Amino acid sequence: MKRRLLATATATGTAALLLISGAAAGSATANAPANARARADADAAVVAPARTAAQAGPASVQVPDGVTAGAAVFDRQTGTFTEQLNPSLCFRSASVVKLLLALDFLWNRGPDYTVPAADRARLEPMLRSSWDDAANYYWSQNGGPAIITRMADRLGLKDTVRPPAGYDGYWGYASLSARDTVTIYRYLLDSAPAAVRDFVMGNLRQSTRCASDDFDQHFGIAGAFEKPWAVKQGWAGSSYEEGTCGPPGTAAAAPRTADRATASSAQAQADQAQAAHAQAAKAPAQHQHQQNQALAPVAADVDLTRPALHSTGTVGAGDRFVVAVFTLHPVGTSYGKAFTDIGRLTRSLDVPGVARSAGWWYATWSSHVNVRRDPSTRDAPLTQLPAGAEVLVGCQARGEEVQVPPYTNDWWVYLPQYGGWVSNIFISSPGNRLPDVKDC
């Protein structure tokens, strides 16, 4: 089992250490190596689990070690930024660019325009569940990189540019910055026709926890703050394991394809980057220069290699705050680790007066940890957690005894953001009962 100690910031700004284990032990009832829980208990005994107090405000932005971040928080009520961290730094957009694909399709449609049923069937899951096939369709139908050039010009975006030469099929390689993302949401909320605003924001408010590719997409904003919020997330990384969101063994609502020509998914885009780079390198230098001049500026310095995880959207009554958080993680970072790190960063942002998720943040260990409807293994799991991710604990109660030989535990924690229960045996804490968590 690979284990690592990580520093995490509590809501009061103090630091605590957490044990996060990244081995695979199967589901909550599966056997693990005999010494796995022993090592977890031994290490957890000398460190403190992360915990947060309800409504506590952050002291300053906390960027986890090894993470490159750009963030911005804009207060629409006062017209000022409450937070700016590398706001003009460019990142490959991953699925956040789907905002621009939707706006490009809806541009200048007229006040009486009704989205056709066929397009509604694409746009709604693209915005709610980040359906990649819909992005492929609009990218190929509406000009690919030209979409980015058009929308940057229409909205006055300062940092947003098309994918680099040789990556024209990769919509997720268009670049965005935190400040440009704030501009996109400000257009949606303050300038877009009412029908466009209501359609796009209405779908973002219905963001599904499980994305169409089975990734758990309720990280960052969706984990840090109580509703109301609306989010469009993005992720891409060849080190991210397959998504585990949803009941185990079920197929994704909108399966990914593996067609290079249509840039099938953010994950496929990341996996195929080096092949595309090699293909681009074979093109004559003159052709590359002509292509760059013909199609507009490109983000030649944007990192296409490190795992990316982005959280964007609005928070608070009346969409008062626009929040944009872009992150890159060290090569090889797992999805659960990136999920945890962007959560910590987002929780540290200054978003005055907005209700923060109440409870205690704890690390989990193992992969494929099941979330159950009740504190027992009687019913099928509701979903599975990203491996090693931190979770918000609301309370705990005794339930069915779970065994990971030679250890047993009959305590379970309730996870309010999942609406289900996880055995305490998979929570990183020295004892069976979590010492600071209330009983349910």
N, C-alpha and C positions, 0 to 999 in steps of 0.2 A: 504494500500500500504506500503510495506517495502521500506524504503529509507536509503541510506547510503552515507556519504561523504568520498571520496577517494582522497588521494594525488596522483598527477601525475606529471611526469617530462616533461618539454618542451625540445625542442631540444637544448636550451641554457643552460640547466641544472638547471633552476629555478623551483621551485615547485608551483603548482597551485592546487586549490581544485575543485573537480567536484561533482556535484550531479548526482547519478545514481539511477534510480528507477527500482524496480524489480517486479512490479505488472503486471497483465495481463489486457490489455484494448482492446484486439482484434485488428483489422486492423485499418488503418489510418482513416477510416470513422466510426468506431464503437464508441459507447458511453463509457465513463469512469466515475468513481465516480465524482460527481459534484465538489468536493474539490480537486481532484487529481492535475489538472493543476494549481490550485491556490497555492497549497503547493509547487509544483515544481517551479513556478515563484517566490514565496516568498523566497525560499531558494536560488535559482539561482541568485537572485538579490544581494546577499551578498558574492558570490563566483565568481571566474573567470573561464571561460571555458578554457580547454586545447587548446593550439594552437602550431603549429610548423612552423618554417620558412624553406623555401626550402634550401636544402644543408647545413643546420646548423649541426655542428658536436657535438657529445655527450661529456660531461665532464667526466663521469665515469659510471660504470654499476649501473643501478637503479633496485634493487630487491624490488618489492612491499611487503608491510607488510604481514606476514603470509605465504609467498611463499618460498619454498625451491628450489634452482636453481643450475644447473650445466651448464656451457657454455664454448665454445671455438671458436675462430676465427683464422683460419690459412691462411696466405698469401702464396700462391703457388709460387708467383714471387720471394719473398725474402727468402722463406723457414723458416719463423718465425711465431710465434703466436703473434697476436696483442691483443688478449684477452684470459684470462683463469680465470674462476671462478669455483672452485670446479670441475676441469676437470676429476678427477677420481671417483667422486661420482656416485654410481650406481642407476639407476632408472629402474622400469619395463618399457619395451620398447614400449608397445602398438604396433601400426602399423609400427613403424620405423623398427622393425625386418623383415618386408617384403623385405627390401633390401637384407638381408642375405638369405631369402628363394629364391629370384630370382637368386642371385649369386650362391647358391648351385646347383640349377637346371642347370645353364649355365656352371658350372665348367668343364674344360677339354673336351669340346665338339668338339674341333678342328677348324681350321681356315675356313673350308668350311661349317661349320654347319649352317643350316637354321632352325630357330625355327618353329616347326610344327604349322599349323593353329590352332589346338585345344589348344595348349599351348599359342600361341600368344593371343588367345581370353581370356585366363585367366590372363596372365602376364601383358598385357597392362592395363586393368582396375584395376588390383591390384596395379600397380605402379602409375597410373594417378589418380585414384579415390578411392584408398584404399579398393578395393573389398575384403571383408573378406572371402567369399566363396572360392576364389582362394587360399588364405592363408591356409584355412582348407584343401584344396585338397593337396597342396604340403607338408604340415605338416604331413598329414596322409600317403601320398605315399612315402615319402623320409626319414622316420625315426623319425619324431617328434623331441624330445630333442637332438638326435644325430646330427641334422643339425647344432645346435648351437655349439656343441663341435667341429665338423669338421671345421666350418668356423672360429671359434676362433683360432684354430690351424693353418689353412691355412694362415690367415691374420696377425697372431701375435697379436691378441687382448688381452689386459691385464685384462680387467674388465668384459668382456662379458661371461656370464654363462647361462646354461639351467634354465628352471623354477624350483622353489623349489619342493621338494618331495611332492607328492600328487597333483601337478598341471601340470602333464605331458601333458595334453590335451590343455593347455593354452599357445599358442605361444606368446601371448602378455605379459606373465609373465617372459620371458627371460629378463635378465638384460643387459643394455647398459650404457655406460658413454659417456660424451661429447668427451673425447680424443679418445675413441675407434671409435666413429662415424666419427671423422675426419680421422682416419686411413682407414675406409671403403671407404670413398669418395676419399682419396688419391690413394688407390688401383684402384678404378674405373677409375680415370682420368689419372694416371701415369703408371700403370702396367698391367691393364687388356687388353686382346686382343681387338683390335679396334672394332670388331663386338659386343662384350659384352658392351664395353663402350658406343658405339653409341646407342645400344638398350636400356640400362637402363637409361642413361642420357637423351636420346631423349624423353623417356616417362615421366621422371620427369619434363622436360621442358614443357610438355603438361598437367601439373597438372590442374585438373578441380576445379573450386571453390566449386561446390557441390560434396561431396563424395558420394559413392554408398549408404550410409545409411542416406543421406539427411543432414549431418552436413556440415556447412560452414568451409572448411579447409584452407582458405586463410588467416590465422593468422600468427603472427610471421614474418618470413622472407618475406612471400608473401605480407604482409601489410606494412612492414617497408621500403622496397627498391623498386626502379624502376627496371623493367626488363632490362637486362637479368638475370633471376634466374631460378633455378631448385630446387624443394622441394619434400621431403617425410616427411609427418607429422604423428603425432600419438596422440590419445586421448583415455581416458578411465576414467569413473567415474559414479558411480550409482546416483549421484546427478545431472548429466547432463540431461536436458530435451531432449525429442525427437528432432531430427534435423528438421530445418525449411527451409533449403536451397532449392531453386527452386520455381517454381510457386505453390501456395497453392493448395492442393487437388490432386497433381500428385503423382504417386507412385515412389519409388526409382528405379533407373536404375537397381540395382542388390539387391533385397530385402534380408534382413537378415533372417536367420533361427534361431531357438532356440534350437538346438540340442547340449546338453552338451557334447556328445561323440566327436563331431568334433570342439568344442570350437568356436562356430559360429561367434562371433563378439567381438570386444573389449568391447562394452557395455555389452553384455551378460556375458562376462568373469568377468567383475567387479560385476555385479549383482549376479553371482553365486559363488563368491569367498568364502563366509562363508560356504556355503553348501559343497564345495569341501574341505575346511579346516576341517570340521567336519568329512567328510568321511576319510580324511587322518589320522586324530587322532585315528581312530578305528584300523588302521593297526598295527600289532605287531611291537614293537620297533626294533627287530632284522631285520625284513624285510625292514624297512625304512633304517637302516644302510647299509644293503646289496645293496639296490637300489641306495643309494647315491654313494657307492664305485664303483658300476658297471658302472654308467652312466657319471661320471665326477663331478667336483665341482659345487655347487649350490649357488645361492645368497640368503642365509637364512635370511639376514638382509634387503632385499629390501622391501620397503613399498608397500604393495598391496592394501591399503585401501584408501589413500587420492586421490582425483581426479588428473589425470595426463594430461598434455598438452605439446607436444613436437614439435619443428620446426627444421628441418635439411635440409641442401642442399648446394647449391653454389650460389654465387652472383658475378656479375661483368663480364666484357668482358673476354672471354676465361676461364670462371669458375675460376677466379683468387682467390677468397676467398671461403674457406669451412667454413660454419657456423653450429654450433650445439647448440641448446638451449633445455634443459630438465627442466621441472617444475612440482612440486607438490603443490597442493593448499589445504587450510583448508577443512576438511570434511564438506560437505553441499554446497560447492561453486557451483554456477551455471555456465553453459557453457559460457554465455556472460561475466561474471566476469573474468573467467580464460582466455578467448579470449582477453579481454582488458589488463589483467596483463601481459601476455606473449608478447603482442604487445609493451607495454611500456618498458619492459626489452630489447626486441630485438632492439628497436629504440635507446637505450642507448649504444649499443655495438660499439666498435671502429673498423670500417670497412673503412679504409681511401680511399677517392676518389670515393667511390661508390655513385651513385645518390640515394638520399632518396626521399620517396614519398612526393610531394609538396602539401601543403594545410594547413588546420586547423583541428586538432583532437577535436571532440566534443563527449560528452556522449549522448546516447539516453535513453529514458525511455519507459516503457511498453514492452510487448512481442508481437510477430507476427506483427511487423511494416513492412508494405509493401514498397518495392522499385518499383517505377513505371517508365515506359518508357518515359513519359512526366510529367510535373508538373500538373498532373490532375489524377482523378480516372477513367477516361474514359476507359482505356485499362486494361486488366488483369495484376496483379503484375508480375514482372520479378522474384522476390524472396522475402524472408522475412529475416530480420536481426536476429541474435542471440539476445535474450532478454537482453537489457541493455548494449549492446556492444558499445564501442567507434567506431566512423566512421571518415574517412577522408573526409572533405568537400572541394570541389574545388571552388564553387561559389554559388550564390543564385539568385533567380528570382521570380517574382510574377507569380502566376498561379491560379488554381481553389481554391476557399475558402473551407477549411476543418473545420468541426465543431466537437469539443469535449465539449459538453455543460458544462458550459455556455461560453466556449471560442471558438473563431474562429481565423483562420489565413490563409492568402492567399499567404504567402511566402513559397518557397520550396528551398531545398538545392540539389545541384547536387553532387553525390558521384562518383568520377571518377573511383574508383576501382570496382564499381558495374555497371557502365555505366547506371545509372538511378537516379531517384529523390525520395526524401522523404519529406513529409510535415514538415515544421519547428515546427509544434505543438508537434512533438515527439523528438525535439532536446532540450537538457537541456540548456536553456538560458533564461534570464529574460524577453526579449521582443520578439515580433513577428519576427523582422529582426535581424539577428546576427550582432553584432556591428563591428566586425573586418573582416568580410568576404566580398570579392569583389562581385559586381553584375556580372552575366553571360553576 
